Each structure stands twice: as C-alpha cells, then as structure tokens.
C-alpha cells in the first residue's frame, strides 16, 4: 500500500502490523501524472491513496487490507483491572489465568465489564443479557452470578456486588 501526502494519523493504530506490510509513504510525488507514468502499480502495490485523504479513509483501507490478507486487526479487548475479555474469541482471563465460562456466564461478565459501576436489576439483566425472548425466572441471574463469583475466585468475587433491593453492580460504584 502506498500513501502520498500527510497527515498519517490513524496509521499509528496499525503500528504492530506494519512490519508485515510493504508500506511506502511518499511526499516526493507532487504531480498526479507521476503516479501513473512508467510504473506497473498493480504489480507493486495492493492499494493507493492520493493526497489529500482523510484519516478515516486510511483506517478503512488498512482494515480492508488486513481482512483481505486474513490477518485482521487487533482483537477487541475489554479490560477491567486484572480481568481481560477477548470479544472476538469469547475468552476471559483473570490474573493471566483463563476462566472456564459457559456462554451465558461470559455474556453476563462481558455486560458487567462494559458497564462498570452501574447497578442493574435482575429484570434489566435478563432483558439485556438473555434477551427479550427469555421466559425463565429472575432467579436465573442469581444462579449465574453465584457461579461467576465462584469462578472469579475468592479474591475477585467482590467484583460483582449485590445491591440490596435492586440487583447487581460490577466493579467500583460511581459516587458522582
């Protein structure tokens, strides 16, 4: 992929992958005709951006190139303290040890981790994690929370706090 001109914002997000790509940035070619004269661009490059170009175009072109080559971009990760959730592989780890979670335990933990500090009723959790089509009782949430706490271990079980007469909250509460 060749980029001509500035700025090169957005490329920093792909820094880890750039070693694997043939990326050329050129400010030397000011005349558009120079791009097409005497070179076989199709044989040399996968893509071409002419200046000026918005950073979003650069990001989109890089994403497409990584997708096309099967390398993808960095996985989407949710982190809260020592807890790490990989949203693409459905893997969870705590203190660098993998957690063996069922699908719904993972979904509940993901929901909590993406909404830290906020209290949710059992009904809200059922609706937002299990979905509107779920017909079970509200105590299903209690069972899953109990199992999650056990899998998090005694040291981290307090990540999921019971909010009396309300439901549950993940992480530290927001006082302001």
C-alpha positions as CSV (number, residue, x, y, z in Angstrom):
1,X,0.0,0.0,0.0
2,X,1.4,3.4,-0.9
3,X,0.4,6.7,0.8
4,X,1.2,10.0,-0.6
5,X,1.0,13.1,1.4
6,X,0.2,13.9,5.0
7,X,-1.2,13.5,7.6
8,X,-0.6,9.9,8.5
9,X,-2.9,9.8,11.6
10,X,-4.6,6.5,12.0
11,X,-1.5,4.6,10.9
12,X,-0.2,4.5,14.5
13,X,-3.1,2.2,15.4
14,X,-1.6,-0.4,13.0
15,X,2.0,0.0,14.0
16,X,2.3,-3.6,15.2
17,X,1.2,-4.8,11.8
18,X,3.2,-2.5,9.6
19,X,6.3,-4.7,9.7
20,X,4.4,-7.3,7.8
21,X,3.2,-5.0,5.1
22,X,5.1,-3.2,2.3
23,X,4.1,0.3,3.2
24,X,5.5,3.3,1.4
25,X,4.8,6.8,2.3
26,X,5.9,9.4,-0.2
27,X,5.8,13.1,-0.2
28,X,8.1,13.3,-3.3
29,X,5.5,12.8,-6.0
30,X,3.5,16.0,-6.3
31,X,2.2,15.6,-9.8
32,X,-0.6,13.0,-10.1
33,X,0.8,12.0,-13.6
34,X,4.0,10.8,-12.0
35,X,2.0,8.1,-10.2
36,X,0.8,6.5,-13.4
37,X,3.8,7.1,-15.8
38,X,6.3,4.3,-16.2
39,X,5.3,2.0,-13.3
40,X,3.1,-1.1,-13.1
41,X,1.2,-0.2,-9.9
42,X,-0.9,-3.3,-10.0
43,X,2.2,-5.4,-9.7
44,X,3.8,-3.3,-6.9
45,X,1.0,-2.3,-4.6
46,X,-2.3,-3.5,-3.3
47,X,-3.7,-0.1,-2.8
48,X,-3.0,3.6,-3.4
49,X,-4.1,6.7,-1.5
50,X,-3.6,10.1,-3.1
51,X,-3.2,13.2,-1.1
52,X,-5.2,14.7,0.5
53,X,-7.0,11.9,2.2
54,X,-8.9,11.8,5.4
55,X,-7.6,9.6,8.3
56,X,-10.8,7.6,8.2
57,X,-10.1,6.6,4.6
58,X,-6.6,5.4,5.6
59,X,-8.0,3.4,8.5
60,X,-10.7,1.8,6.3
61,X,-8.2,0.9,3.6
62,X,-5.9,-0.7,6.2
63,X,-8.7,-2.7,7.8
64,X,-9.8,-3.9,4.4
65,X,-6.2,-4.9,3.5
66,X,-5.8,-6.8,6.8
67,X,-9.1,-8.5,6.3
68,X,-8.2,-9.5,2.7
69,X,-4.9,-11.0,3.8
70,X,-6.5,-12.9,6.6
71,X,-4.7,-11.1,9.3
72,X,-7.4,-8.9,10.8
73,X,-6.7,-6.1,13.2
74,X,-6.1,-6.2,16.9
75,X,-8.8,-8.1,18.7
76,X,-11.4,-6.2,20.5
77,X,-10.5,-6.4,24.2
78,X,-12.4,-5.3,27.3
79,X,-10.2,-4.9,30.4
80,X,-11.2,-4.1,34.0
81,X,-8.3,-4.4,36.4
82,X,-6.8,-7.9,36.1
83,X,-9.9,-9.1,34.1
84,X,-9.4,-9.3,30.3
85,X,-12.2,-10.3,27.9
86,X,-11.4,-11.0,24.2
87,X,-14.7,-10.2,22.5
88,X,-13.7,-12.0,19.2
89,X,-12.7,-15.3,20.7
90,X,-15.0,-15.4,23.7
91,X,-12.1,-15.9,26.1
92,X,-11.8,-14.5,29.5
93,X,-8.7,-14.3,31.8
94,X,-8.2,-13.1,35.3
95,X,-4.7,-12.5,36.7
96,X,-3.4,-14.1,33.4
97,X,-5.2,-17.4,34.1
98,X,-8.0,-18.4,31.8
99,X,-11.6,-18.6,33.1
100,X,-13.7,-21.6,32.0
101,X,-17.1,-19.9,31.5
102,X,-20.3,-21.0,29.9
103,X,-21.7,-18.8,27.1
104,X,-24.2,-17.1,29.3
105,X,-21.6,-16.6,32.1
106,X,-19.3,-15.0,29.6
107,X,-22.1,-12.8,28.2
108,X,-23.1,-11.7,31.7
109,X,-19.5,-10.9,32.7
110,X,-19.0,-9.0,29.4
111,X,-22.1,-7.0,30.1
112,X,-20.9,-6.2,33.6
113,X,-17.4,-5.3,32.5
114,X,-18.7,-2.9,29.8
115,X,-20.9,-1.2,32.3
116,X,-18.8,-0.9,35.4
117,X,-20.1,0.9,38.5
118,X,-23.7,0.9,37.3
119,X,-26.4,-1.1,39.2
120,X,-28.8,-3.3,37.3
121,X,-32.0,-5.0,38.4
122,X,-32.4,-8.7,37.7
123,X,-35.1,-7.9,35.1
124,X,-32.7,-5.4,33.3
125,X,-30.0,-8.1,33.2
126,X,-32.4,-10.7,31.9
127,X,-33.6,-8.4,29.2
128,X,-30.2,-7.1,28.1
129,X,-28.1,-10.3,28.5
130,X,-30.5,-13.1,28.0
131,X,-32.7,-11.2,25.6
132,X,-36.4,-10.4,25.4
133,X,-37.3,-13.9,24.3
134,X,-36.2,-15.4,27.6
135,X,-39.1,-16.9,29.6
136,X,-37.2,-18.1,32.8
137,X,-37.4,-16.6,36.2
138,X,-35.4,-13.7,37.6
139,X,-33.5,-16.0,39.9
140,X,-31.6,-17.3,36.9
141,X,-29.5,-14.2,37.2
142,X,-28.7,-15.1,40.9
143,X,-27.5,-18.5,39.9
144,X,-25.3,-17.2,37.1
145,X,-23.8,-14.5,39.4
146,X,-23.1,-17.1,42.1
147,X,-21.3,-19.3,39.5
148,X,-19.4,-16.3,38.1
149,X,-18.2,-15.3,41.6
150,X,-17.1,-18.9,42.3
151,X,-15.1,-18.9,39.0
152,X,-13.6,-15.5,39.7
153,X,-12.3,-16.9,43.0
154,X,-12.5,-15.6,46.5
155,X,-10.0,-12.8,45.8
156,X,-12.1,-11.3,42.9
157,X,-15.6,-12.4,43.8
158,X,-16.3,-8.9,45.1
159,X,-16.1,-7.6,41.6
160,X,-19.8,-8.4,41.3
161,X,-21.5,-6.7,44.2
162,X,-25.1,-7.2,45.4
163,X,-27.1,-4.0,45.6
164,X,-29.7,-4.7,48.2
165,X,-33.3,-4.4,46.9
166,X,-32.0,-3.6,43.4
167,X,-29.8,-6.3,41.8
168,X,-26.1,-6.3,41.0
169,X,-23.2,-3.9,40.2
170,X,-19.8,-4.7,38.7
171,X,-16.7,-3.0,40.0
172,X,-16.5,0.1,42.0
173,X,-19.6,2.2,42.4
174,X,-19.9,5.7,41.0
175,X,-20.4,8.2,43.8
176,X,-20.6,11.2,41.5
